[in-house]
Amino acid sequence: MLMILGASTEMEKSLQHTATELVMKGFNSTAAEAGTKVTGGQSVLNPWPIIGGVATAICREEEFIRPINARVGQVLVQTKPLGTQLAVNANEWMRRGELEQRAPAFVAASGGLAAACERVATLQAAATACMIRLNRNGARAMRDHGASAGTDITGFGVLGHARNLAQSQVARVRLQLDTLVVLRHTPLLASDNTYFGLLEGRSAETSGGLLVCIDEENADAFCAAVSAADGTPCWRVGRVVACDADQQPDAFIAKDVTIVEVDL
């Protein structure tokens, strides 16, 4: 695995050294958790602190799943809730003293600023727990329980990644999202900030979960395996449906979509 590291030139020197050392330590620790190690990379000076990397692996064909074999009748399973983008933004608004201005409906529904800040702190903790959890157990369960396709849910939002997945299949299929599973309170935050597109499936996720296409008879066992390994639930959120002759392979959110808010 290669690491790219940017040390911030805007930080005071002692803080820069401490922050950079801790970021590198966390990166190496996570690489070890994933069963790999950092063997090189590049370091630069940059106004903003940056950490990232690229991993490569060599494996046999039977050891991985090509994300191209979804079949009509399969169900869609999601392994992490949506809403991290709103969670971290709300935390930043709170830190800057802007929460009442940026999310007035949320503050009012919470019963005032103090209670709203408590909710944001809880939400941020839940989002952080999601973001630091690897998708390793979900990926292993995909192989163990016969999943035929899948994608992570990151920068394009759940709908964007579902569309890319649908358009990559060998069979002509469409992916129907019947349920959006989100972190608690994020829909209310979204009502004041519709440009994030949370309930339209457009909100970006950082270190989001997996969206998995799997036979219905294997879905419960898959969810149970991931839940046992990670300590958090998975959810059925949709299904693979036929693509009519006059349609293009795509993904869409059902008109009667169910919004499920969850705590972690």
N, C-alpha and C positions, 0 to 999 in steps of 0.2 A: 504494500500500500504506500502511496506517495502522499505527502502532506504539503499543502501550500499555506504559508503563514505570513500574515501581514501585521507587523508591530506598529502601533499607532504613534505617529509623530505628534499628535495633539495631546497626548498624555504627559503628565509630569514624569520625569525619568524613573524615579523609584517605583511609581505606580505602573509605568510601562513594563518594567522588568518583572514585577510581581504578577501582573495580569497575564503577560505573555507566557511566563513559566507555568502558571496554573492552567491556562488554555491548552498548552502543549501536554501537560500532565493528563488533563481530562481526555484529550484526543487519543493519546496513547492507551489510556485505560479502556476507552470504548472500543478501540481497535482490538485490544486483547479480549474483551468480552465477546467480540464478533468472531474470534478465532483467527485473527491475523495480526500483523505487526507492521509498523512503519519502517520502511527500508531506505527512505530518501525523500527528496522534495525540494522546495524552493522557499526562501525567506526573503521578504521585501519590507521596506519601510513604506507606510501608507497613512493617510490621515485617519482612516477608520481601522479598527482591529478586524482582522479577517482570519478565519480558519476554515479549511476545507481539504478535500483530498480526492483521490481516485484509487479505486481498488480493481485489481484484475485477478482472475482465477482460471485455472485449467481443470476441466472436469469431463467425465464421460457423458454421452448423450442421455443416458438413463438417469443421470444425477440431477438434471434440471428440467424445468417445464417450459417449453416454448409457448409464449402467450398468444396462441393462434387457433386453438381448437375448441372454442366455446360452442355449445350445442343448444338448440332450442329446447326449452323445458328445464334447463338448469336454473339454479337460484344464484343470486348475488349476495355475498357475505362481506361485511365491512368489519375490520378488526380494531379500528380506533374511531372515536367520535370526531366530528368536524368542529371547527370554531376556534382553532388556535390563533388565527390572525386577529380576530376580534378580541380574544382574551389578552394577548400581549399589547394590543393598542389601548385597550381599556386600562391596563396597568400603567402604561406610559401616560395616559391622560390623567390618571390619579396622581402619579408622581409629579406631574407638572401643575397640578391644581386646576385642571381643565375638565374634570369629569362632569360637573354640572352643565357646563357649556356644550360639551360634545355628546352627552347622553342624558338629556333632561328627562325623557320618559323612563329610563332605567332608574335614575335617582329617585324620581317620584314614586315609582312602583315599589322601590326598595324601602320606602318610608323615611327618606332623608339621606343626606350625604354620608353620615357616619355608617349607616347600615349598608349603603351602596358600596362604600370602600371595603367593608368586610366581605361583601360578596365578591368584589373584584379580586381581593387577595386570595380567597378560596378558589376562584376561577383560574387565576394565574397559577396556583399550585397544581390544579388539575391539568392545565395545559402543559405545564412543565413536565409533569409525570408522563403525559402522552409523548412529548417530544423526545425525552431521554430513553424511551423504551424502544429497543431494536425490533425490527420486523423478522428477526431470525426464526423465532418459534412459529410464527405464522407461515413463513416460507417452508419450514420443515413439515408442518401439518398439511400444507398443500400437496406435497409429494406423497405423504403417508396416506392421504384420504382421497386421492384421485382427482384433484383439481385439474381442469383442462386449460385454464387461462387466468390471468390476473394482472393487476397493475398496482403500483403505489399511488397514493393520492397526495400530491404535492402542489406545485405552483400553478397548475391549470385548474385547480378545484376538482371536486368529485365528478362534475359533469364533463369537464374538459378531458380528464383522463379516461372516463368511461367512453367518451366519443372516440378517442384515439384507439382504445382497446377494441371497440366494435368494428372500426374500420380496418383493423389488422387481422381479422379472423379469416380463416379459409372458407368457412360457410358464410352465407349472407344472413346476418343476424342483426337484431337491434337489442340494446340493453335498456330495460325499463326500470327506473328508480322509483319505487313505491314509497320509500321511507327515507327521510334524512335524519340520521342520528347525530345530535349536536350536544356540545357541552351546555350544561344548565346555565340559563340567563343570556346565552348568546343571541337567541332570537330577539329578545327585548333590546339588547344593544344594537342589533341589526336594524331594528325599526327606526332608530335615530340616524343610522349610517348605512343607508341602502346601497351605497356605492360599493360596499364590500361584496355584495351579491351572495351572502351566505345561503339564503333560502332559495336562491336560483341555482345553487350548485357551483358558483363561480369563485367563491372565496378561497384564496390560496391557503394551503396548509404547509407548515414546516414540520418535517419528519412525520408526515401523516401515515396512516395505516395502509392496509392492503384492501383492494376490492377484488374479490375472488369469484370466479365462475366454477361451480361445483354441482354435481348431481344432487338432487334433492335428498335422496336417501343417505347421502354421506355428509350432508350439511351439519346435522346435529353433532355428529362425532367430530367433525372438524372444529366446530365452535367449542366443544368440550375440551378438546386437546389444547387449543390455544388458550382458553381460559385457565386451564389447570397450570399451564406453563407460565403464563404472564400474570395471573391473578386478577384479570379484568375480563369482562364479557365480550363476545362478538355478537353481531346482529345480522339477521336476514334483512336486506334492504331492497331487493328487486328480483328480476328474473330475466332470462334470455328469451326473447320472443322472435317470431318469424319476421323476416323482411320481405314485404310484398314486392311484386314486380315493379311497381311504380314508385318504390321507396329506395333510398340509399341506406347502406349500413350506417347506423348512428346510435346515439344514446339520447334519452329524453327523460324528463321528470314527469311522472303521472299527474294528471290534473287534480286528482284527489289525494295528493301526496300527504303522508302522515309525518308530522314533525315530532320526534321523540327527544326529549331533553334528559340527559343522564348526568349523574354524579360519579366521580371516581375516587 
